[in-house]
Amino acid sequence: MPIDYVVIQKVIAAVLAGYLLGSIPFALIAARLRGVDIFSTGSNMGGAANVFWNVGHRTGSLVFIGDVAKGSAAIIIAQLLDVPGLLILLVGAAAIIGHWKSLFAGFRGGDGMASLMGVTLVLMPSLAPLSVAAGVAVMLLMRRSIWRSSWGIAACYVVLTGLSLYYQMDRDLVLGLAVLAGSVLIRSNIARRRRLSLPGEEEILLDLELDLDLDADPDLGPAAPENR
């Protein structure tokens, strides 16, 4: 079977674009505008959740939208380039890796959950909304757990897989997305366990994660370190 060099070029171009899009450090930029080093705050991760809880709720929401858009834009570019079949998952993976190891943030980043969500929304527009809603519902139910994001992502992709099997829709594509979700969960949980293993960090992280007073002024920025 002859090698289709045009397809290879398209895949490489889309993967590079996906990585560069994923590398845009919205969390770092937003936190810096608020006078905060996001990699020295809260969970020390450059993601929307850390911004939301430790910089400001409105700021974190904007970062979340930006991170979702990164994953979505990467897949849209791949579709415009006619990247075939399951190879498009490589582009989604590249966007997530870019978020993990940002070229513009010293190869640091977040866990990639929001970018994964953006990838999923574009690839599975008919099934993703219900799955995302299920994930959000689980996160709200588990909101006092430091593992709420992990539970939410797991629920989202369990529901997505179940819907795909029930309706016999894009099962291979959904399986690939579930593998990406598993990778994101592994990275997120490893990072969190490392943080919890540090002396004194468990109490600090629990205090940060359980600060759910959404009625307070959400964009005053984080408290001083000595008050945490």
C-alpha positions in Angstrom: 0.0 0.0 0.0 1.6 3.3 -1.1 2.3 5.9 1.6 0.1 9.0 1.2 2.6 11.8 1.9 -0.1 14.4 1.6 -2.1 12.8 4.5 1.1 12.6 6.5 1.8 16.3 5.9 -1.7 17.2 6.9 -1.5 15.2 10.1 1.9 16.7 11.0 0.6 20.3 10.3 -2.6 19.7 12.4 -0.6 18.1 15.3 1.8 21.1 15.4 -1.1 23.5 15.3 -2.9 21.6 18.0 0.2 21.6 20.2 0.7 25.4 19.7 -2.9 26.1 20.4 -2.8 23.9 23.5 0.3 25.8 24.7 -1.4 29.2 24.9 -1.2 29.7 28.7 -4.5 31.5 29.4 -4.2 30.7 33.1 -0.7 32.1 33.4 -1.7 35.3 31.5 -4.9 35.8 33.4 -3.2 35.3 36.8 -0.3 37.5 35.9 -2.7 40.3 35.0 -4.1 39.9 38.6 -0.6 40.1 40.0 -0.4 36.3 40.8 2.1 33.7 39.8 -0.2 30.8 39.1 2.6 28.2 39.4 3.2 29.3 43.0 -0.4 29.5 44.0 -2.9 26.9 45.2 -2.3 23.6 43.4 0.6 25.1 41.5 -1.0 24.1 38.2 -1.7 26.4 35.2 -5.3 25.5 34.7 -8.7 27.1 35.0 -9.6 25.4 38.3 -6.5 26.9 40.1 -7.4 30.3 38.7 -11.0 30.0 39.7 -10.3 29.1 43.3 -7.2 31.1 44.0 -7.3 34.2 41.7 -11.0 34.9 41.0 -14.2 33.2 39.9 -14.9 35.4 36.9 -11.3 35.2 35.8 -11.3 31.5 36.2 -14.4 31.2 34.2 -12.9 33.1 31.4 -9.8 30.9 31.5 -12.0 27.8 31.4 -13.7 29.1 28.2 -10.3 29.8 26.7 -9.0 26.4 27.5 -12.1 24.7 26.0 -11.7 26.8 22.9 -8.1 25.7 22.5 -9.2 22.0 22.2 -12.1 22.9 20.0 -10.0 25.0 17.6 -7.4 22.3 17.3 -10.0 19.8 16.1 -11.7 22.4 13.8 -8.3 23.0 12.1 -7.8 19.3 11.7 -11.2 18.9 10.1 -10.4 21.8 7.7 -7.2 20.0 6.7 -9.2 16.8 6.1 -7.2 14.8 8.7 -8.8 11.3 8.2 -10.5 9.0 10.6 -9.1 8.3 14.0 -5.9 10.2 13.2 -7.8 13.3 14.3 -7.3 12.0 17.9 -3.6 12.7 17.5 -4.5 16.4 17.1 -6.6 16.3 20.2 -3.8 14.6 22.1 -1.4 17.3 20.9 -3.6 20.1 22.2 -3.8 18.4 25.6 0.0 17.8 25.7 0.4 21.5 24.8 -1.7 22.4 27.8 0.4 20.0 30.0 3.7 21.2 28.7 3.2 24.7 27.4 5.9 26.0 25.0 5.2 29.5 26.3 5.2 28.7 30.0 8.5 26.9 30.5 6.9 23.5 29.7 4.5 23.8 32.6 0.7 23.7 32.6 -2.5 22.3 33.9 -4.2 18.9 33.8 -5.9 19.5 30.4 -9.5 18.7 31.4 -11.0 21.8 29.8 -9.0 21.3 26.6 -10.2 17.7 26.5 -13.7 18.9 26.9 -13.2 21.2 23.9 -11.9 18.3 21.8 -14.9 16.2 22.8 -17.5 18.8 22.1 -16.4 19.2 18.5 -15.8 15.5 17.8 -19.1 14.3 19.4 -21.5 17.3 19.2 -24.6 15.1 19.5 -23.6 13.1 22.6 -21.1 15.4 24.3 -23.6 18.0 25.8 -25.5 15.3 27.8 -22.2 13.7 28.9 -20.7 17.1 30.0 -24.0 17.8 31.9 -23.6 14.5 33.8 -20.0 15.4 34.6 -20.9 18.8 35.9 -23.7 17.3 38.0 -21.3 14.9 39.6 -18.8 17.7 40.3 -21.5 19.7 42.0 -22.5 16.6 44.1 -18.9 16.0 45.0 -18.0 19.7 45.4 -16.6 19.2 48.9 -14.1 16.6 47.7 -10.7 17.5 46.5 -11.2 14.8 43.8 -14.4 16.4 42.4 -12.8 17.3 39.0 -11.6 13.7 38.6 -15.0 12.3 39.5 -16.7 14.7 37.1 -14.4 13.8 34.1 -14.8 10.0 34.9 -18.6 10.4 34.9 -18.6 12.4 31.7 -16.7 9.8 29.7 -18.6 6.8 31.3 -21.8 8.4 30.1 -20.4 9.2 26.7 -19.2 5.7 26.3 -22.6 4.3 27.4 -24.5 6.6 25.0 -22.1 5.6 22.1 -22.7 1.9 22.8 -26.4 2.3 23.1 -26.9 4.3 19.9 -24.1 2.5 18.1 -22.4 5.8 17.2 -18.6 6.3 16.6 -17.6 3.7 19.1 -13.9 3.7 18.1 -13.8 7.5 18.3 -15.4 7.5 21.7 -13.0 4.7 22.9 -10.1 7.0 21.8 -11.6 9.9 23.7 -11.9 7.7 26.8 -8.2 6.8 26.5 -7.4 10.6 26.4 -9.6 11.1 29.4 -7.9 8.4 31.3 -4.5 10.0 30.5 -5.8 13.3 31.8 -7.1 11.7 35.0 -3.8 9.9 35.6 -1.8 13.1 35.2 -4.2 15.1 37.4 -4.3 12.5 40.2 -0.5 12.0 40.2 0.0 15.8 40.5 -2.5 16.0 43.3 -1.1 13.1 45.2 2.4 14.6 44.9 1.1 17.8 46.4 -0.7 16.0 49.2 2.5 14.0 50.0 4.4 17.2 50.8 4.7 18.0 54.6 1.8 20.3 55.6 0.4 20.6 52.1 -2.6 18.4 52.7 -4.2 20.9 55.2 -3.4 23.8 52.8 -4.9 22.0 49.8 -8.0 21.0 51.7 -8.4 24.6 52.8 -8.0 25.9 49.3 -10.3 23.3 47.7 -13.1 23.6 50.2 -13.3 27.4 50.0 -16.7 27.4 48.3 -18.1 30.8 49.4 -19.3 32.0 45.9 -21.1 34.9 47.4 -17.9 36.6 48.4 -16.3 39.1 46.0 -14.9 36.6 43.4 -12.2 38.7 41.9 -10.4 40.3 44.8 -7.5 37.9 44.2 -6.0 35.3 46.6 -5.4 35.9 50.2 -1.8 36.5 51.3 0.2 33.3 51.8 0.5 33.8 55.5 -3.3 33.8 55.8 -3.9 30.6 53.9 
